[in-house]
Amino acid sequence: MFGESRIERNRKSMRLSPRIKELQPSPTLSLRQRVQELTGKGHTILDMSLGEPDLPMPRVLREAAKQAIDEGWTRYTPVAGIHALREKLAEHLNQRKGTHYKASDIIVSGGAKQCLAQAIYSLIAPTDEVLLLAPYWPSYVTQIQLAGGRAVSVPTRAQDGYQPDLDKIQKAITPRTRMLILNSPNNPTGAVYSRATLEAIAEIALERDLWLLSDEIYERLTYLDTPPFSPAEISPEVCARTILVNGFSKSCAMAGWRLGYMAAPKPLIEACETLQGAWTSNTNSIAQRTALAALDLGQGFFDDLRGVFAQRAHCIQAGLSAIPNLTVPAPQGAFYVLPDFKAYFGRRTPQGSYITSSHQMAEYLLMEAKVATVPGEPFEAPTCLRLAYATDTQIIEQAVEQIKHALAKLDE
Ligand SMILES: Cc1ncc(COP(=O)(O)O)c(C=O)c1O
C-alpha cells in the first residue's frame, strides 16, 4: 500500500520539460486508438484515416529481408547507413534526377520522419523561422518547435488547387527565415507542384538565402502526365540549397520497417550523423539490406502502383464531388483528399448538437457514417477533413455512400 501511494504521488508530481509539454500529439495516432475502441465494441468502421498503403510489401523484398536474417545481418551498421546502400542511393538519384550526389552526401535513417527532424534540428536555431505552405503535415510544426524555431504558415487555397502563391511566400520572409518546407506530392492536399513553380521558389530561396527542405516521400505517386520533379534537379546551385528527403514507407509498403534517406551537402549530412549517433545510431540493419533490393525494383512496379492509386483517386474524388455542397479539389498525387465541409457547419445532428468544427464533423461521421477521417484543424485546414484512399475502391465507394447518408441527416 505504502509503495502504491508513493508511486501515485510521483506520477502526479512528474515534471516534464516545457519543451515536451507544448507538443501536440499526432492527430492520426489518437484517432487510431478511437477506431480500435469502437471496433472492439463490435462496430465496423471504414478507416479512411490511415497514411499507409494497404498493399503487401513486394515478395522480392520479403525474400531479401529473410536472406539478410539468415546471413546473420543483425549487428550495428555504420550510423549513416551501410556504404553500399548510401552509394546505391546516390547513383539512383543521379540517374533519375541528373544530380551529382556521392555516398557521403547521403544519410539513411529511421524513416523520412527522422531525416526531416534531424535536418531541422541541425539547421534551425532558437527564434529562426521556417515557412510552411498550409495546409501542411502537422509533424513539421512539432519538429520545428523541438528545435526552438518558429513555424510560419503561408496559406494556399483550394480554388488554386493548393498551389503555392509566390507573392505570399515573398511577403512571409523576414531576416529570421532560414528554411522553406516543400512537400510535393502533398499530404494532406494531394497537390503536386510543377517544374515552373519549383523553379520560381528556388529563385526566391537563392535570393533570400533560404534552405529548401523537400519532402518527396510521395514522389512515386503522381497522377499527372509529367514525371515528379525535385528542386534538386534545377541546377547544382539550387541542389546545394536543397535537402532532399525520401523513403520506402509509401512506395514499397515498408512503413513499419522505418527506412528513409536524405541527400544534402556533406557538412549537413555529417551534422545529422552526429545527431543520429547520439539518438538512435543506425536504422534497422535488415531494413537497410531490404532497401538495397528495393532500389532494383523496375519502373513497371511503380507504374502499376501509380495505376492502382490513380484509379482510387478518381473514385474518391468523383464520389465525394457528387455529394451536395462538398468541395473536393482533384488530387494530383499522394493518397489523400481534403474535402471542405464548410457548407455543413452550423447544422444540427439527429442527436441535437451543432457541428461547428472539423473535430465535431469527424466525430459525427465516425459515429453516424462509421467512417474514420482526420479533422483538418491540425493541418491548418479547419473546415476540411482528410480522407486517405490507401484502400480498395469497394471500401472507398461504401465510405462515400455512408458519408452522403450521414450528411443528408443534418438539419439546416
Ligand atoms: C508528408 C510526410 N512526410 C513524411 C512522412 C513519414 O514517412 P516515413 O514513414 O518514411 O517516416 C509521412 C508519413 O505519413 C508524410 O505524410
Ligand as a Chemical Component Dictionary entry (heavy atoms), coordinates in Angstrom:
data_LIG
# 
_chem_comp.id                   LIG 
_chem_comp.type                 NON-POLYMER 
_chem_comp.pdbx_formal_charge   0 
_chem_comp.three_letter_code    LIG 
# 
loop_
_chem_comp_atom.comp_id 
_chem_comp_atom.atom_id 
_chem_comp_atom.alt_atom_id 
_chem_comp_atom.type_symbol 
_chem_comp_atom.charge 
_chem_comp_atom.model_Cartn_x 
_chem_comp_atom.model_Cartn_y 
_chem_comp_atom.model_Cartn_z 
_chem_comp_atom.pdbx_ordinal 
LIG C1 C1 C 0 4.411 14.254 -45.699 1  
LIG C2 C2 C 0 5.031 13.096 -44.999 2  
LIG N1 N1 N 0 6.363 13.102 -44.810 3  
LIG C3 C3 C 0 6.971 12.100 -44.178 4  
LIG C4 C4 C 0 6.264 11.020 -43.685 5  
LIG C5 C5 C 0 6.993 9.940  -42.917 6  
LIG O1 O1 O 0 7.449 8.920  -43.684 7  
LIG P1 P1 P 0 8.308 7.726  -43.034 8  
LIG O2 O2 O 0 7.380 6.602  -42.766 9  
LIG O3 O3 O 0 9.345 7.405  -44.057 10 
LIG O4 O4 O 0 8.933 8.262  -41.777 11 
LIG C6 C6 C 0 4.873 10.982 -43.858 12 
LIG C7 C7 C 0 4.086 9.858  -43.310 13 
LIG O5 O5 O 0 2.891 9.892  -43.194 14 
LIG C8 C8 C 0 4.249 12.035 -44.540 15 
LIG O6 O6 O 0 2.931 12.052 -44.744 16 
# 
loop_
_chem_comp_bond.comp_id 
_chem_comp_bond.atom_id_1 
_chem_comp_bond.atom_id_2 
_chem_comp_bond.value_order 
_chem_comp_bond.pdbx_ordinal 
LIG C1 C2 SING 1  
LIG C2 N1 SING 2  
LIG C2 C8 DOUB 3  
LIG N1 C3 DOUB 4  
LIG C3 C4 SING 5  
LIG C4 C5 SING 6  
LIG C4 C6 DOUB 7  
LIG C5 O1 SING 8  
LIG O1 P1 SING 9  
LIG P1 O2 DOUB 10 
LIG P1 O3 SING 11 
LIG P1 O4 SING 12 
LIG C6 C7 SING 13 
LIG C6 C8 SING 14 
LIG C7 O5 DOUB 15 
LIG C8 O6 SING 16 
# 
